Amino acid sequence: MFDPKQFTAPTARPLPVVLLLDVSGSMQGAKIQNLNQAVSDMLDTFRDMERGETEIHVAIITFGAEVRLHQPLTSASEITWHDLTASGMTPLGTALKMAKAMIEDKNVIPSRAYRPTVVLVSDGQPNDSWEQPLEEFIKDGRSSKCDRMALAIGADADEDVLGRFIHGTNNPLFYAENAKQLRDFFKFVTMSVTIRSQSRDKNTAPDASAIGVKPATIEAKRKKSEDPSRSHGSSGEMSNKASDEGYW
């Protein structure tokens, strides 16, 4: 017997991207302006790259005067960008708790979703209890399986904290001391996600060699300070072996 309900189109699988963005008072001025432009450009690219079988979903958590879900997890094509403003301290621990709660909730990120990319950006040092939330984020549950990247903005960024956030990944700690380097980092993240969205194995991050832009890294910065004749090196390996279709 003919049943038209048996012929529904398949629903696109989400590829989540979660941004944890420092909007403390030290981000005021050019930093927050450049961050707003970089995120807006990223969303524009994600909208253009969406395909029927995969949708790039983006959530943005900000931490400054308050920890706020600035953008709930939504398909990039449906997001209207609203600029961030900077004020307050740096409550990273609370932001990590919010991000973990969201990632662990299968009503928000369903089991059929691809492995999320989580990006942490900060220019300062946490002012709350961050150690335990960070350890739980990177070691326990679904959040531990995410592809994690981090960007240190300026000389006052806490490299130890950001380095611990990416521990266990193949990603380097990226660094930005100017607008170009910040834009390069977000271009790198954008290209990494869009390459994943078009690849056969969408749970595996592409190798850095497949990405045209090479952001500055803390390692390259240190080498340059030791030997000014050195140029900035490549961003390093970014491959990840997780490829199980039932990963989530």
C-alpha positions as CSV (number, residue, x, y, z in Angstrom):
1,M,0.0,0.0,0.0
2,F,1.4,3.4,-1.0
3,D,2.2,5.6,2.0
4,P,3.7,9.0,1.2
5,K,5.0,9.4,4.8
6,Q,7.6,6.8,3.9
7,F,9.3,9.2,1.5
8,T,10.4,12.1,3.7
9,A,13.6,13.9,2.8
10,P,16.6,13.2,5.2
11,T,17.2,15.8,7.8
12,A,20.7,17.5,7.6
13,R,23.1,16.5,10.3
14,P,24.4,19.4,12.4
15,L,28.1,20.2,12.8
16,P,28.3,22.3,15.9
17,V,30.8,25.2,16.5
18,V,30.9,26.6,20.0
19,L,32.7,29.9,20.6
20,L,33.8,30.9,24.1
21,L,34.7,34.6,23.8
22,D,36.3,36.8,26.4
23,V,34.5,40.2,26.5
24,S,36.1,41.5,29.7
25,G,36.9,45.2,30.0
26,S,40.4,44.7,28.7
27,M,38.9,43.7,25.3
28,Q,37.4,47.2,24.8
29,G,38.4,49.2,21.8
30,A,40.1,47.7,18.8
31,K,40.1,44.2,20.2
32,I,36.4,43.8,20.5
33,Q,35.8,45.6,17.2
34,N,38.2,43.2,15.4
35,L,36.6,40.2,17.2
36,N,33.1,41.3,16.1
37,Q,34.2,41.6,12.5
38,A,36.0,38.2,12.5
39,V,33.0,36.4,13.9
40,S,30.7,38.1,11.5
41,D,32.9,37.1,8.6
42,M,33.0,33.5,9.9
43,L,29.2,33.4,10.0
44,D,28.9,34.7,6.5
45,T,31.2,32.0,5.2
46,F,29.3,29.3,7.1
47,R,26.0,30.5,5.5
48,D,27.5,30.2,2.1
49,M,29.0,26.8,2.7
50,E,26.0,25.0,4.1
51,R,24.9,21.9,2.1
52,G,21.8,19.8,2.2
53,E,23.4,16.9,4.1
54,T,25.3,19.0,6.7
55,E,24.4,22.2,8.6
56,I,26.9,24.2,10.5
57,H,25.4,25.3,13.8
58,V,27.0,28.0,15.9
59,A,26.6,28.9,19.6
60,I,28.4,31.8,21.3
61,I,29.1,32.1,25.0
62,T,30.6,35.3,26.2
63,F,32.2,35.9,29.6
64,G,32.9,39.4,31.0
65,A,30.6,41.4,33.3
66,E,28.4,38.3,33.1
67,V,28.4,34.8,31.5
68,R,25.9,35.0,28.7
69,L,24.6,32.7,25.9
70,H,25.0,35.5,23.3
71,Q,23.9,33.1,20.5
72,P,22.0,29.8,21.2
73,L,23.1,26.9,19.0
74,T,21.5,27.7,15.7
75,S,22.0,27.0,12.0
76,A,24.4,29.7,10.7
77,S,21.9,30.5,8.0
78,E,19.4,31.6,10.6
79,I,21.7,33.8,12.7
80,T,21.5,37.5,12.7
81,W,24.8,38.8,14.2
82,H,24.7,41.3,17.1
83,D,27.9,42.9,18.1
84,L,29.6,42.1,21.4
85,T,30.5,44.8,23.9
86,A,33.3,44.5,26.5
87,S,33.2,45.1,30.3
88,G,33.8,43.4,33.6
89,M,36.2,40.6,34.7
90,T,37.1,37.2,33.2
91,P,34.8,34.4,34.7
92,L,36.1,31.6,32.5
93,G,35.2,28.8,34.9
94,T,31.5,29.7,34.7
95,A,31.7,29.9,30.9
96,L,33.2,26.5,30.8
97,K,30.4,25.1,33.0
98,M,27.8,26.6,30.7
99,A,29.5,25.2,27.6
100,K,29.8,21.8,29.1
101,A,26.1,21.7,30.2
102,M,25.1,22.6,26.6
103,I,27.3,20.0,25.0
104,E,26.2,17.2,27.3
105,D,22.5,17.9,26.7
106,K,21.4,15.7,23.8
107,N,18.3,17.9,23.4
108,V,20.7,20.7,22.3
109,I,23.3,18.6,20.5
110,P,21.7,15.4,19.4
111,S,23.5,12.1,19.2
112,R,23.4,12.3,15.4
113,A,25.4,15.5,15.4
114,Y,29.0,15.5,14.2
115,R,31.8,16.2,16.7
116,P,31.7,19.8,17.8
117,T,34.6,22.3,17.4
118,V,35.0,24.5,20.6
119,V,37.0,27.7,20.3
120,L,38.3,29.6,23.3
121,V,39.5,33.2,22.9
122,S,40.9,35.3,25.7
123,D,43.2,38.2,26.4
124,G,43.5,37.9,30.2
125,Q,43.5,35.7,33.2
126,P,40.5,34.0,34.8
127,N,39.2,35.7,38.0
128,D,37.0,32.8,39.1
129,S,37.5,29.1,40.0
130,W,38.4,27.7,36.6
131,E,40.6,24.7,37.4
132,Q,37.9,22.1,38.1
133,P,35.6,23.2,35.3
134,L,38.4,23.1,32.8
135,E,39.5,19.6,33.9
136,E,36.0,18.3,33.7
137,F,35.5,19.9,30.3
138,I,38.6,18.3,28.7
139,K,38.5,14.9,30.5
140,D,34.9,13.9,31.1
141,G,31.9,13.2,28.9
142,R,31.0,14.4,25.5
143,S,32.9,17.7,25.9
144,S,36.2,15.8,26.1
145,K,35.7,14.5,22.6
146,C,35.4,17.9,21.0
147,D,38.0,19.4,18.7
148,R,39.4,22.3,20.8
149,M,41.2,25.4,19.7
150,A,42.4,28.4,21.7
151,L,43.6,31.9,20.8
152,A,45.7,34.1,23.2
153,I,45.2,37.8,22.4
154,G,48.1,40.0,23.5
155,A,50.8,39.6,26.0
156,D,48.5,39.5,29.1
157,A,46.7,36.4,28.0
158,D,47.2,33.4,30.3
159,E,49.1,31.0,28.1
160,D,49.0,28.3,30.8
161,V,45.3,28.2,31.1
162,L,44.7,28.3,27.3
163,G,47.4,25.7,26.8
164,R,45.6,23.4,29.3
165,F,42.3,23.9,27.4
166,I,43.8,22.4,24.2
167,H,45.8,19.6,26.0
168,G,45.3,16.3,24.3
169,T,44.6,17.8,20.9
170,N,47.0,18.2,18.0
171,N,46.3,21.9,17.9
172,P,48.9,24.5,18.8
173,L,48.1,27.5,21.0
174,F,47.4,30.4,18.5
175,Y,48.4,34.0,19.2
176,A,47.2,37.4,18.0
177,E,48.8,40.7,18.8
178,N,47.1,42.6,16.0
179,A,44.0,42.7,13.8
180,K,45.5,40.6,11.0
181,Q,46.6,37.8,13.3
182,L,43.1,37.7,14.9
183,R,41.4,37.6,11.5
184,D,43.9,34.9,10.3
185,F,43.0,32.7,13.3
186,F,39.2,33.0,12.6
187,K,39.9,32.3,8.9
188,F,41.8,29.1,10.0
189,V,38.9,28.0,12.2
190,T,36.4,28.8,9.4
191,M,38.3,26.8,6.8
192,S,38.8,23.9,9.2
193,V,35.1,23.6,9.8
194,T,34.1,24.1,6.2
195,I,36.5,21.5,5.0
196,R,35.1,19.1,7.6
197,S,31.5,19.9,6.4
198,Q,32.5,18.8,2.8
199,S,34.7,15.8,3.6
200,R,33.7,12.2,3.8
201,D,34.6,11.9,7.4
202,K,33.0,14.9,9.1
203,N,34.2,13.9,12.6
204,T,37.9,14.4,11.7
205,A,39.5,17.8,11.7
206,P,41.7,18.4,8.6
207,D,45.4,18.6,8.7
208,A,46.8,22.1,8.9
209,S,48.6,21.5,5.6
210,A,45.1,21.4,3.9
211,I,44.3,24.9,5.2
212,G,45.6,27.9,3.2
213,V,46.0,30.4,6.1
214,K,48.7,29.9,8.7
215,P,47.9,31.8,11.9
216,A,50.6,32.9,14.3
217,T,51.3,30.6,17.3
218,I,52.7,31.0,20.7
219,E,55.5,28.6,19.7
220,A,56.5,30.7,16.7
221,K,56.3,33.8,18.8
222,R,58.7,32.3,21.4
223,K,61.1,31.1,18.7
224,K,61.1,34.6,17.1
225,S,61.9,36.2,20.4
226,E,64.8,33.8,20.8
227,D,66.0,34.4,17.3
228,P,64.6,37.4,15.5
229,S,65.8,36.1,12.2
230,R,63.2,33.4,12.3
231,S,59.8,33.9,10.5
232,H,56.5,32.7,11.9
233,G,56.2,29.0,11.5
234,S,53.3,26.8,10.5
235,S,50.4,26.2,12.9
236,G,51.2,22.5,13.3
237,E,49.4,19.3,12.9
238,M,45.6,19.3,13.3
239,S,44.6,15.7,12.5
240,N,42.4,13.8,14.9
241,K,41.6,10.1,14.7
242,A,38.0,10.2,15.9
243,S,35.9,9.1,13.0
244,D,33.1,6.9,14.3
245,E,29.8,7.8,12.6
246,G,28.0,7.1,15.8
247,Y,30.4,9.2,17.8
248,W,27.7,11.3,19.5
